[in-house]
Amino acid sequence: MTNLETVDTFKQIMGSYPTGVTIITTVNEDGSPVGLTVNSFASVSLDPLMVLWCLDRKSTHLNAFKNSIGFAVNILAADQCELCWAFAGKSLDRFSKADWSYSENNLPVISESLGVMECKTVQTIEAGDHIIFIGQIIDIVKRDKEPMLYFRRNVGLIPEGWPV
């Protein structure tokens, strides 16, 4: 068991590690859209194209993602801060706050995101208190927009003058 001081230190370090921000979406067993804000996202492979993301085992959305055949990774643009917080919150009505549609792959995709990677789930891995989802990209779209950055519990545009 990890002590609370160590967990707090870990959270402070990880919060000071700048990341991009995504909204991961899928459909539940009823075909309704499900989605949440995630910054635990990374590339895995170029051949084939694969990505991964992590979901807390206590998430109310766990079964939807475990039982679906795929997911969409919506890479948020700097002008989508309100969506970031809407999908990070507890509201069940998250999609009413977003402009979105079902893709040809029947996955909910968020309009005007910097990019969308639609994936078929190829593997899940149990890791501590999270499940790692690995997906192979089956469709990909990129828009010419500025990315959103998460840093110390804040989101926004990458600061001007960076990189140096």
C-alpha positions as CSV (number, residue, x, y, z in Angstrom):
1,M,0.0,0.0,0.0
2,T,1.3,3.4,-0.9
3,N,1.3,6.1,1.8
4,L,-0.7,9.2,1.3
5,E,2.3,11.5,1.3
6,T,3.8,9.5,-1.6
7,V,0.5,9.6,-3.5
8,D,0.3,13.4,-3.0
9,T,3.8,13.9,-4.3
10,F,3.1,11.7,-7.3
11,K,0.0,13.7,-8.1
12,Q,2.0,17.0,-7.8
13,I,4.7,15.7,-10.1
14,M,2.2,14.3,-12.7
15,G,0.2,17.6,-12.6
16,S,3.4,19.4,-13.4
17,Y,4.0,17.2,-16.5
18,P,2.3,19.1,-19.4
19,T,0.1,16.9,-21.6
20,G,-2.4,17.2,-24.3
21,V,-6.1,16.7,-23.6
22,T,-8.5,14.2,-25.2
23,I,-12.1,13.2,-24.9
24,I,-12.4,9.5,-25.4
25,T,-15.8,8.4,-26.7
26,T,-17.7,5.2,-27.5
27,V,-21.3,3.9,-27.4
28,N,-22.9,1.9,-24.6
29,E,-25.0,-1.3,-25.0
30,D,-28.0,0.9,-25.9
31,G,-26.1,2.7,-28.6
32,S,-26.0,5.9,-26.6
33,P,-22.8,8.0,-26.6
34,V,-20.4,7.8,-23.7
35,G,-17.3,10.0,-23.2
36,L,-14.9,11.4,-20.7
37,T,-11.9,13.7,-20.6
38,V,-8.6,11.8,-20.5
39,N,-5.0,13.0,-20.5
40,S,-3.5,9.5,-19.9
41,F,-3.1,8.9,-23.6
42,A,0.0,7.9,-25.7
43,S,1.0,6.5,-29.0
44,V,2.1,2.9,-29.1
45,S,3.0,1.8,-32.7
46,L,3.4,3.1,-36.2
47,D,3.0,-0.3,-37.9
48,P,0.2,-0.8,-37.3
49,L,-1.0,2.6,-36.0
50,M,-1.9,2.1,-32.4
51,V,-2.6,4.2,-29.3
52,L,-3.4,3.6,-25.6
53,W,-5.3,5.3,-22.9
54,C,-6.1,4.5,-19.2
55,L,-9.4,4.4,-17.4
56,D,-10.0,4.1,-13.6
57,R,-11.6,0.8,-12.6
58,K,-14.1,2.8,-10.6
59,S,-15.3,4.8,-13.6
60,T,-19.1,4.6,-14.3
61,H,-18.1,4.2,-18.0
62,L,-15.9,1.2,-17.6
63,N,-18.4,-1.3,-18.8
64,A,-19.3,0.7,-21.9
65,F,-15.6,0.8,-23.0
66,K,-14.9,-2.8,-22.1
67,N,-18.0,-4.0,-24.0
68,S,-17.6,-1.8,-27.1
69,I,-15.6,-2.8,-30.1
70,G,-13.9,0.5,-30.3
71,F,-13.4,4.1,-29.2
72,A,-12.7,7.5,-30.7
73,V,-9.9,9.7,-29.4
74,N,-10.8,13.4,-29.8
75,I,-7.7,15.5,-29.4
76,L,-9.0,18.8,-28.0
77,A,-8.1,22.1,-29.6
78,A,-7.2,25.2,-27.4
79,D,-10.6,26.7,-28.0
80,Q,-12.4,23.7,-26.5
81,C,-11.7,24.3,-22.8
82,E,-15.4,24.2,-21.8
83,L,-15.8,20.8,-23.4
84,C,-12.7,19.6,-21.5
85,W,-14.4,20.4,-18.2
86,A,-17.9,19.3,-19.2
87,F,-16.6,15.8,-20.0
88,A,-14.4,15.8,-16.9
89,G,-17.4,16.5,-14.6
90,K,-20.1,14.2,-13.2
91,S,-22.9,15.3,-15.4
92,L,-24.5,12.5,-17.4
93,D,-25.7,15.1,-20.0
94,R,-22.2,15.8,-21.4
95,F,-23.0,15.4,-25.1
96,S,-25.6,18.1,-24.9
97,K,-22.8,20.6,-24.4
98,A,-20.9,19.4,-27.5
99,D,-21.3,19.6,-31.2
100,W,-20.9,16.0,-32.2
101,S,-22.1,13.3,-34.6
102,Y,-21.8,9.5,-35.2
103,S,-19.0,8.6,-37.6
104,E,-19.3,6.0,-40.3
105,N,-17.8,3.6,-37.7
106,N,-20.7,4.4,-35.4
107,L,-18.5,6.2,-32.9
108,P,-19.3,9.6,-31.4
109,V,-16.9,12.2,-32.6
110,I,-16.6,15.8,-31.4
111,S,-16.7,18.4,-34.1
112,E,-13.9,20.8,-34.5
113,S,-11.4,18.9,-32.4
114,L,-7.8,19.2,-33.5
115,G,-7.8,15.6,-34.5
116,V,-9.9,12.4,-34.2
117,M,-8.5,8.9,-34.2
118,E,-11.2,6.2,-34.4
119,C,-9.9,2.9,-33.1
120,K,-10.9,-0.7,-32.8
121,T,-9.9,-2.1,-29.4
122,V,-7.2,-4.7,-29.8
123,Q,-6.2,-5.3,-26.1
124,T,-7.0,-4.3,-22.6
125,I,-4.5,-4.7,-19.7
126,E,-5.2,-4.6,-16.0
127,A,-2.7,-2.3,-14.3
128,G,-3.2,-1.3,-10.7
129,D,-6.4,0.6,-10.2
130,H,-6.7,1.3,-14.0
131,I,-7.4,-0.6,-17.2
132,I,-5.2,0.2,-20.2
133,F,-7.1,0.2,-23.6
134,I,-5.0,-0.3,-26.7
135,G,-6.6,0.5,-30.0
136,Q,-5.6,0.2,-33.6
137,I,-6.5,3.3,-35.7
138,I,-9.1,2.6,-38.4
139,D,-9.8,6.3,-39.3
140,I,-8.0,9.5,-38.6
141,V,-8.7,13.2,-39.2
142,K,-6.6,16.3,-38.5
143,R,-7.6,20.0,-38.5
144,D,-5.3,23.0,-38.6
145,K,-5.9,24.2,-35.0
146,E,-3.9,24.9,-31.9
147,P,-3.7,22.1,-29.3
148,M,-4.9,22.3,-25.7
149,L,-2.4,21.9,-23.0
150,Y,-3.1,20.5,-19.4
151,F,-0.7,21.8,-16.8
152,R,-1.1,22.1,-13.0
153,R,-4.9,21.6,-13.1
154,N,-5.3,24.3,-15.9
155,V,-6.0,23.9,-19.6
156,G,-5.4,26.3,-22.4
157,L,-3.2,27.4,-25.3
158,I,0.5,26.6,-25.3
159,P,2.2,29.8,-24.2
160,E,3.5,32.1,-26.9
161,G,7.3,32.0,-27.3
162,W,7.4,28.2,-26.7
163,P,9.4,26.3,-27.7
164,V,12.5,28.2,-27.0
